Amino acid sequence: MTCIEDLRRRARRRVPTMFFDYAEGGSYEETTLRANRTDLDRIKLRQRVLVDVSRRDLGNTIIGEKAALPLALAPIGLCGMQWGDGEILASRAAQAAGIPFCLSTMSICAIEDVAAAVDRPFWFQLYVMKDRGFSRALVERAAAAKCSALVLTIDLQVLGQRHRDVRNGMTVPPEWRFANIANIAMRPAWALSVLAGKRKTFGNLAGHVRGMEDVNSLAQWISGQFDPSLTWKDLEWIRALWPGKLVIKGVLDVDDAKLAARTGASALVVSNHGGRQLDGAPSSISALPKVADAVGSDIEVMFDGGIRSGQDVLRALALGARTCLIGRAYLYGLGAGGEAGVAKAIELIRNEFDVSMALCGVNSIREIGPQVLAWD
Ligand SMILES: Cc1cc2nc3c(=O)[nH]c(=O)nc-3n(C[C@H](O)[C@H](O)[C@H](O)COP(=O)(O)O)c2cc1C
């Protein structure tokens, strides 16, 4: 396994197509998904030579938490469908690597499952549901589990369609079409790991939504629960519920970034949800410098979308991010090899980042700025 692409190829063989495509795909024509990658690839790094780079330090603080790398694992719905207990395995790998892990509202393992599996506090990502009582209960559970930050995702008030999921019958529970059954039958290692996992459905929801005990009714409940009426005003309600560190995820526009900076949140994440929501939106990396410039030091800037290597992390940091989140890069690791696969994904990115920093002539995160980029 020399790079994230190797993990991706292994995951593709191991994970049923329906779930692999769910992780890999984007919304509609996937133009934003592709732009996330192509725009990163276009950014050239500036090679410097004969600089003493023998004292390299990759450590940093992320919203006040010490981290071994400027990296965190992004919230991923149904992460545990890449490998049984996927969220527990990923949180352990993040803990061992000394970086934050963020659990999704739509995870398979519940908040309490992850809290029991790790000592390091993790972050909890919240989708505000129409059922505000349920949202409040989720925030209270995150507080009881001693989560160190609440990550509020604001770019999913309505759901962008992912054609691959529709074509594959990717629902929860999955549509039991012949093709899906045959596909799973050819992947017994995956099936065993998922069967042996603690849970097979939305762990944060099952048993917590009144009258929704079976998987079918839960899935229906969720699809009607994303709230198109949500506004910045609702952030005051969240603020009152969660006085701790707040991260606002899903900002692409400068005006929205300025509004986010005024909320008193600790950080915002420049993100287009990995190209899974507004198809036609700019790539995350093209939005990053404008947002970073607009908010200055008022709020920490995090970044995600298309990160597949340590070089990409360096590019994003050079353009104003303090921290990068990775989604698919670690999901491929999880699908390829469970906890060891996630650890491998983090290690690959770490090593690439370390060597690239050295070849750009920098020793620490603080030194990274636009000067590490080569402009034509
Ligand atoms: C399979 C999948 C599920 C996701 N689920 C969530 C989620 O539940 N909540 C959320 O805030 N973001 C979710 N995201 C978006 C990620 O947190 C992150 O923004 C995105 O993956 C970054 O792009 P990358 O995958 O290219 O690194 C999901 C992304 C993927 C690929």
The ligand as an ORCA input file, in Angstrom:
! r2SCAN-3c Opt
* xyz 0 1
  C     -19.838      8.494      2.242
  C     -19.866      9.870      2.810
  C     -20.754     10.170      3.843
  C     -20.753     11.442      4.398
  N     -21.588     11.702      5.460
  C     -21.532     12.912      6.068
  C     -22.297     13.161      7.237
  O     -23.011     12.306      7.737
  N     -22.196     14.389      7.792
  C     -21.395     15.382      7.270
  O     -21.334     16.479      7.816
  N     -20.651     15.149      6.168
  C     -20.687     13.946      5.576
  N     -19.909     13.706      4.474
  C     -18.984     14.750      3.995
  C     -17.627     14.617      4.691
  O     -17.720     14.942      6.050
  C     -16.572     15.521      4.033
  O     -17.087     16.830      3.953
  C     -16.160     15.032      2.644
  O     -16.075     13.635      2.620
  C     -14.826     15.640      2.247
  O     -14.442     15.247      0.966
  P     -13.438     14.015      0.670
  O     -14.261     12.775      0.868
  O     -13.049     14.220     -0.735
  O     -12.303     14.077      1.655
  C     -19.887     12.440      3.898
  C     -19.001     12.127      2.869
  C     -18.969     10.858      2.331
  C     -17.977     10.547      1.245
*
